Amino acid sequence: MDIRPLTPDDSPAALDAAARAFGHPPAPHEGAVRARLSDAVAAGRQFGAFDGGRLVGTSRVYGMRQWWHGRAVSLGGVTNITVAPEERGRGVGRAVVTDALHRCAGLGHALAMLYPATTPLYRSLGWEHAGAQAQVTLRAEALRTLAAAPVPVRRAGPDDAAEVAATIARVHEEAGDAGPLDLGADAWRIALGQEGRFHYLAGDGFLSYGWADGYGPEGDGTLQVHRAVAGSQETLRALWAVVGSGSSTASTVKAVVGAHDPVLWALRERTGDTLRQERWMLRVVDVPAALSGRGYPACLETAVTLAVQDPQLPANTGTWRLTVKDGEGRVEEAGPGASAVRLTPNALAALYAGVPVTTLVRAGILDAAEAAAAAPLGAVFAADAYSLDFF
């Protein structure tokens, strides 16, 4: 089996592979699906596994960044993992995912993230559950209580992609958020041109929403908020007031937000809302780059030593001393005799994302013998990791 970057000539086979794995995209999204494939092929980030010249599996690695306490770390977004139905159960999936992990390393990403269709395969290669993309369902009427603030808000389109990306990044950086992605201007250029979505920009915020299932006889009167970020109370109210203005025709609003999004506390009435989560997994690809690139609690000043054993990425194997001060981390190799917390790639990924030490011990992801030594890591990596994007 040969795994290589796809060429434009391979695109029809790649689209067919995606359809067999995930179904055909709805008509309004078909153009965006083709555009993303075309961009990934052109960037050399769409890969295919071939057996005798026949495409039997695919993967894609998006180049993006992920925010951790106000600092952005290079991340490979692994997606479009497919295996031909007639080839499943023969090791193609493991080969494709292993290749994608090494592609992330070769492309210089410190982290890798994916949304798993199945946990065991990814966990066996060092990924671990880290955070969630949350969707909250609210009564549209509740948003009517968010009186619009006098903040200039304008419509946005594809030509505003760079400003949209910069605005979102600025909000996450200033808030010290953990987990959200920086997709870059090119990804937003596609999203801003997608049919059926409405986009608004403010000086320190951005809103993207639309009708969830159409409107009228074909729809159910539900609005879907795809993105709503704001750097101030005034902008938050101004953007959500745009959504709330549709409450006379929309009974429900579904919104992709962080579990602690300020809009949930700004509402006058909040009863009966429901929360659905889509879990994502994280993998540390480059230990020193990931540890030094991440942000940390600004009030913390300490040093910890980690002994990592990584069979898939041997360059990560070693003893690393992390010194944290003023919200930043400095990493250096420690001597072989240094006292250190022993970590698998899975335990390191989960700790990196802020999963509590006690949780990992009771789940069997972190050895109970390491619990006492690992306790300080809970404060070092403290985070409430979430994502606003599904890729």
Secondary structure per residue as TSV (DSSP state, phi and psi in degrees):
chain	resnum	aa	ss	phi	psi
A	1	M	-	360.0	132.8
A	2	D	E	-113.2	130.1
A	3	I	E	-114.6	125.3
A	4	R	E	-148.1	163.3
A	5	P	E	-62.9	142.9
A	6	L	-	-80.4	155.6
A	7	T	-	-109.5	167.0
A	8	P	G	-54.3	-31.2
A	9	D	G	-66.6	-22.0
A	10	D	G	-85.9	-6.5
A	11	S	H	-59.5	-43.9
A	12	P	H	-57.3	-41.8
A	13	A	H	-67.3	-35.9
A	14	A	H	-68.0	-39.8
A	15	L	H	-65.0	-38.7
A	16	D	H	-65.9	-39.3
A	17	A	H	-62.9	-41.2
A	18	A	H	-66.0	-39.9
A	19	A	H	-64.0	-39.5
A	20	R	H	-69.8	-27.7
A	21	A	H	-88.5	-39.6
A	22	F	H	-121.1	-8.1
A	23	G	-	94.5	162.3
A	24	H	-	-73.6	136.2
A	25	P	-	-67.9	146.4
A	26	P	-	-57.2	150.8
A	27	A	H	-50.1	-43.9
A	28	P	H	-64.1	-20.7
A	29	H	H	-103.5	-4.9
A	30	E	H	-62.4	-40.5
A	31	G	H	-63.4	-41.1
A	32	A	H	-65.8	-37.8
A	33	V	H	-63.2	-44.2
A	34	R	H	-66.3	-38.6
A	35	A	H	-65.8	-41.4
A	36	R	H	-65.5	-40.0
A	37	L	H	-63.2	-46.4
A	38	S	H	-60.0	-43.7
A	39	D	H	-65.3	-40.0
A	40	A	H	-66.4	-40.2
A	41	V	H	-63.7	-45.5
A	42	A	H	-62.8	-32.7
A	43	A	T	-85.4	-2.4
A	44	G	T	71.5	29.5
A	45	R	-	-117.3	10.6
A	46	Q	E	-112.1	125.2
A	47	F	E	-122.1	153.1
A	48	G	E	-137.7	144.2
A	49	A	E	-100.7	127.1
A	50	F	E	-118.7	137.1
A	51	D	E	-123.6	107.7
A	52	G	T	62.4	34.6
A	53	G	T	84.4	-2.7
A	54	R	E	-102.6	130.9
A	55	L	E	-71.4	119.6
A	56	V	E	-117.7	-8.4
A	57	G	E	-165.5	156.0
A	58	T	E	-140.3	161.6
A	59	S	E	-152.9	160.7
A	60	R	E	-140.0	141.8
A	61	V	E	-124.7	105.7
A	62	Y	E	-77.8	145.0
A	63	G	E	-95.6	120.2
A	64	M	E	-152.5	-177.0
A	65	R	E	-126.4	156.6
A	66	Q	E	-128.0	133.9
A	67	W	E	-83.5	134.1
A	68	W	E	-137.4	104.0
A	69	H	T	53.3	45.4
A	70	G	T	83.2	4.0
A	71	R	E	-122.0	139.5
A	72	A	E	-98.9	130.6
A	73	V	E	-114.4	136.1
A	74	S	E	-60.5	131.6
A	75	L	E	-138.6	139.3
A	76	G	E	-97.7	119.4
A	77	G	E	-89.2	105.8
A	78	V	E	-88.8	124.8
A	79	T	E	-154.1	-176.4
A	80	N	E	56.5	34.8
A	81	I	E	-76.9	113.6
A	82	T	E	-130.8	151.4
A	83	V	E	-135.3	132.1
A	84	A	-	-55.4	135.1
A	85	P	G	-51.3	-37.9
A	86	E	G	-77.6	-7.2
A	87	E	G	-107.4	-1.2
A	88	R	T	-68.0	145.9
A	89	G	T	83.8	10.3
A	90	R	T	-115.9	11.5
A	91	G	T	92.8	1.4
A	92	V	H	-65.5	-42.9
A	93	G	H	-59.7	-45.4
A	94	R	H	-62.3	-41.0
A	95	A	H	-64.1	-41.8
A	96	V	H	-66.6	-44.6
A	97	V	H	-69.4	-40.0
A	98	T	H	-60.4	-42.7
A	99	D	H	-62.2	-41.9
A	100	A	H	-62.2	-38.7
A	101	L	H	-61.8	-45.2
A	102	H	H	-69.5	-30.4
A	103	R	H	-63.8	-40.8
A	104	C	H	-58.3	-43.9
A	105	A	H	-63.9	-44.8
A	106	G	H	-65.2	-29.2
A	107	L	T	-84.4	-1.4
A	108	G	T	86.1	18.4
A	109	H	-	-83.6	136.8
A	110	A	S	-82.4	-26.1
A	111	L	E	-130.8	160.7
A	112	A	E	-135.9	142.4
A	113	M	E	-135.6	147.2
A	114	L	E	-156.0	160.5
A	115	Y	-	-102.3	114.9
A	116	P	-	-82.2	136.3
A	117	A	S	-82.2	-24.3
A	118	T	-	-149.5	140.3
A	119	T	H	-81.1	-44.5
A	120	P	H	-54.9	-43.0
A	121	L	H	-60.8	-51.2
A	122	Y	H	-68.2	-38.5
A	123	R	H	-63.0	-37.0
A	124	S	H	-67.2	-16.6
A	125	L	T	-107.2	13.1
A	126	G	T	101.8	-3.4
A	127	W	-	-78.1	151.3
A	128	E	E	-143.1	151.1
A	129	H	E	-59.8	132.3
A	130	A	E	-128.5	-43.5
A	131	G	E	-158.4	-165.3
A	132	A	E	-145.7	152.3
A	133	Q	E	-97.8	119.6
A	134	A	E	-105.5	140.1
A	135	Q	E	-122.7	119.9
A	136	V	E	-101.2	141.2
A	137	T	E	-107.9	123.3
A	138	L	E	-122.3	156.1
A	139	R	E	-75.6	127.1
A	140	A	H	-58.0	-32.5
A	141	E	H	-59.6	-32.3
A	142	A	H	-62.8	-29.7
A	143	L	H	-75.0	-16.1
A	144	R	T	-67.5	-18.8
A	145	T	T	-78.6	-10.4
A	146	L	S	-85.1	91.0
A	147	A	-	-63.0	136.7
A	148	A	-	-63.5	134.7
A	149	A	-	-93.1	155.8
A	150	P	S	-76.5	66.9
A	151	V	-	-116.8	128.8
A	152	P	-	-62.4	127.2
A	153	V	-	-130.1	132.5
A	154	R	E	-130.8	158.4
A	155	R	E	-69.5	149.7
A	156	A	-	-127.8	150.8
A	157	G	-	-140.7	-171.3
A	158	P	G	-54.6	-32.4
A	159	D	G	-69.1	-12.8
A	160	D	G	-96.6	10.5
A	161	A	H	-56.2	-45.0
A	162	A	H	-63.7	-40.8
A	163	E	H	-68.4	-38.7
A	164	V	H	-62.0	-48.6
A	165	A	H	-60.8	-42.5
A	166	A	H	-67.8	-37.7
A	167	T	H	-65.6	-46.4
A	168	I	H	-61.5	-44.4
A	169	A	H	-61.6	-41.3
A	170	R	H	-64.2	-39.9
A	171	V	H	-63.4	-46.4
A	172	H	H	-67.3	-38.1
A	173	E	H	-64.6	-47.9
A	174	E	H	-68.8	-30.1
A	175	A	H	-81.3	-13.0
A	176	G	T	67.4	35.2
A	177	D	-	-69.6	157.9
A	178	A	E	-125.8	116.4
A	179	G	E	114.2	-35.8
A	180	P	E	-60.7	153.1
A	181	L	E	-101.2	148.8
A	182	D	E	-106.3	101.9
A	183	L	-	-79.1	-22.9
A	184	G	-	90.7	163.3
A	185	A	H	-64.8	-36.6
A	186	D	H	-62.7	-42.5
A	187	A	H	-64.9	-39.1
A	188	W	H	-71.3	-26.9
A	189	R	H	-63.2	-38.7
A	190	I	H	-69.0	-47.2
A	191	A	H	-62.5	-38.5
A	192	L	H	-71.0	-15.2
A	193	G	T	-101.1	4.7
A	194	Q	-	-74.2	134.1
A	195	E	T	-64.8	139.3
A	196	G	T	88.2	6.3
A	197	R	E	-117.5	147.7
A	198	F	E	-119.3	134.1
A	199	H	E	-127.6	139.4
A	200	Y	E	-136.9	139.6
A	201	L	E	-117.4	140.3
A	202	A	E	-125.9	175.0
A	203	G	T	-60.7	-33.4
A	204	D	T	-134.1	40.6
A	205	G	E	-170.2	165.7
A	206	F	E	-150.4	143.2
A	207	L	E	-132.3	134.7
A	208	S	E	-135.0	123.9
A	209	Y	E	-154.1	174.6
A	210	G	E	-174.2	-176.1
A	211	W	E	-78.6	132.7
A	212	A	S	-65.5	-46.0
A	213	D	S	-132.1	38.1
A	214	G	-	81.0	-176.7
A	215	Y	S	-142.1	158.2
A	216	G	G	89.8	-149.9
A	217	P	G	-59.0	-26.7
A	218	E	G	-88.7	-14.4
A	219	G	S	-114.0	178.7
A	220	D	-	-118.6	14.5
A	221	G	S	69.7	37.6
A	222	T	E	-114.3	130.6
A	223	L	E	-94.3	140.9
A	224	Q	E	-115.7	117.8
A	225	V	E	-93.1	115.1
A	226	H	E	-86.7	-32.5
A	227	R	E	-156.5	131.3
A	228	A	E	-147.8	103.4
A	229	V	E	-125.4	143.0
A	230	A	E	-148.3	141.0
A	231	G	S	-94.1	-2.1
A	232	S	S	-148.4	161.0
A	233	Q	H	-60.8	-41.3
A	234	E	H	-63.0	-43.8
A	235	T	H	-70.4	-37.3
A	236	L	H	-56.4	-47.9
A	237	R	H	-66.5	-38.5
A	238	A	H	-64.7	-43.0
A	239	L	H	-72.3	-44.5
A	240	W	H	-69.8	-23.7
A	241	A	H	-65.8	-30.4
A	242	V	H	-62.4	-43.9
A	243	V	H	-66.6	-45.8
A	244	G	H	-62.5	-23.2
A	245	S	T	-65.4	-15.6
A	246	G	T	-91.1	8.0
A	247	S	T	-68.3	-16.0
A	248	S	T	-72.2	-20.2
A	249	T	T	-120.3	-13.1
A	250	A	-	-112.1	126.0
A	251	S	S	-87.0	-24.1
A	252	T	E	-135.8	145.9
A	253	V	E	-123.6	125.5
A	254	K	E	-105.1	128.3
A	255	A	E	-133.8	132.7
A	256	V	E	-85.0	111.3
A	257	V	-	-143.0	165.5
A	258	G	-	-72.7	154.8
A	259	A	T	-61.1	-24.2
A	260	H	T	-113.4	31.3
A	261	D	-	-60.8	135.0
A	262	P	T	-60.7	-23.1
A	263	V	H	-62.4	-30.1
A	264	L	H	-70.4	-20.9
A	265	W	H	-98.0	-17.4
A	266	A	H	-80.9	-19.7
A	267	L	-	-66.3	138.8
A	268	R	S	-69.5	-38.8
A	269	E	-	-126.1	125.9
A	270	R	-	-139.8	88.8
A	271	T	-	-136.0	143.6
A	272	G	S	78.9	5.1
A	273	D	-	-75.7	149.8
A	274	T	E	-120.1	153.5
A	275	L	E	-126.5	126.7
A	276	R	E	-117.1	136.4
A	277	Q	E	-118.9	140.3
A	278	E	E	-113.7	110.7
A	279	R	E	-76.8	145.3
A	280	W	E	-124.7	157.5
A	281	M	E	-116.3	150.2
A	282	L	E	-122.3	150.1
A	283	R	E	-138.6	128.2
A	284	V	E	-81.1	120.9
A	285	V	S	-97.0	-38.2
A	286	D	S	-131.3	102.0
A	287	V	H	-58.0	-54.6
A	288	P	H	-63.6	-38.1
A	289	A	H	-68.3	-40.0
A	290	A	H	-67.4	-41.2
A	291	L	H	-72.1	-39.0
A	292	S	H	-80.1	-24.7
A	293	G	H	-82.7	-21.6
A	294	R	S	-74.0	151.3
A	295	G	-	-90.0	158.1
A	296	Y	-	-135.3	165.1
A	297	P	-	-53.8	126.9
A	298	A	T	-64.9	-25.2
A	299	C	T	-84.5	-1.2
A	300	L	-	-98.2	135.5
A	301	E	-	-136.3	109.0
A	302	T	E	-162.0	177.3
A	303	A	E	-140.9	139.4
A	304	V	E	-134.6	154.1
A	305	T	E	-122.2	129.6
A	306	L	E	-119.4	129.9
A	307	A	E	-106.1	109.0
A	308	V	E	-105.5	133.5
A	309	Q	-	-118.5	110.6
A	310	D	-	-124.7	97.4
A	311	P	S	-68.3	-27.7
A	312	Q	S	-80.1	-34.9
A	313	L	-	-127.0	83.5
A	314	P	G	-56.5	-25.3
A	315	A	G	-63.2	-21.2
A	316	N	G	-80.2	-20.5
A	317	T	-	-67.8	126.5
A	318	G	E	160.0	-177.5
A	319	T	E	-112.0	120.5
A	320	W	E	-119.7	131.0
A	321	R	E	-103.2	121.8
A	322	L	E	-109.0	120.9
A	323	T	E	-109.6	124.1
A	324	V	E	-112.2	130.0
A	325	K	E	-158.9	136.7
A	326	D	T	55.1	35.5
A	327	G	T	81.4	3.4
A	328	E	E	-122.6	158.4
A	329	G	E	-119.4	140.8
A	330	R	E	-119.7	133.1
A	331	V	E	-120.3	137.1
A	332	E	E	-146.4	154.9
A	333	E	E	-71.7	136.4
A	334	A	-	-100.0	159.6
A	335	G	-	-66.8	157.4
A	336	P	T	-62.7	-22.0
A	337	G	T	-92.2	2.5
A	338	A	S	-67.9	141.4
A	339	S	-	-72.0	125.4
A	340	A	-	-146.2	157.0
A	341	V	E	-83.5	124.4
A	342	R	E	-83.7	127.5
A	343	L	E	-132.2	136.4
A	344	T	-	-80.5	165.5
A	345	P	H	-57.6	-35.0
A	346	N	H	-65.4	-47.6
A	347	A	H	-64.0	-39.7
A	348	L	H	-63.0	-43.9
A	349	A	H	-61.8	-44.7
A	350	A	H	-66.6	-43.1
A	351	L	H	-61.6	-43.3
A	352	Y	H	-55.0	-36.0
A	353	A	T	-87.3	1.5
A	354	G	T	91.9	10.7
A	355	V	-	-67.5	129.2
A	356	P	-	-59.8	145.4
A	357	V	H	-57.1	-43.6
A	358	T	H	-62.1	-36.5
A	359	T	H	-62.2	-45.4
A	360	L	H	-67.6	-36.0
A	361	V	H	-67.0	-46.7
A	362	R	H	-70.3	-23.2
A	363	A	H	-84.8	-10.3
A	364	G	T	83.7	11.0
A	365	I	S	-84.8	-30.3
A	366	L	S	-116.2	131.1
A	367	D	-	-59.0	132.0
A	368	A	G	-59.6	-28.4
A	369	A	G	-66.1	-18.1
A	370	E	G	-95.3	-2.9
A	371	A	H	-57.6	-48.7
A	372	A	H	-64.6	-44.3
A	373	A	H	-67.9	-30.1
A	374	A	H	-83.5	-11.9
A	375	A	H	-51.5	-43.9
A	376	P	H	-61.7	-22.7
A	377	L	H	-64.9	-26.4
A	378	G	H	-61.1	-39.5
A	379	A	H	-75.1	-37.8
A	380	V	H	-62.7	-45.5
A	381	F	T	-101.1	15.9
A	382	A	-	-51.7	127.1
A	383	A	-	-166.0	154.2
A	384	D	-	-115.9	82.1
A	385	A	-	-75.5	134.0
A	386	Y	E	-147.5	165.6
A	387	S	E	-132.8	150.5
A	388	L	S	-110.4	0.7
A	389	D	-	-124.0	140.1
A	390	F	-	-114.4	124.0
A	391	F	-	-126.4	360.0
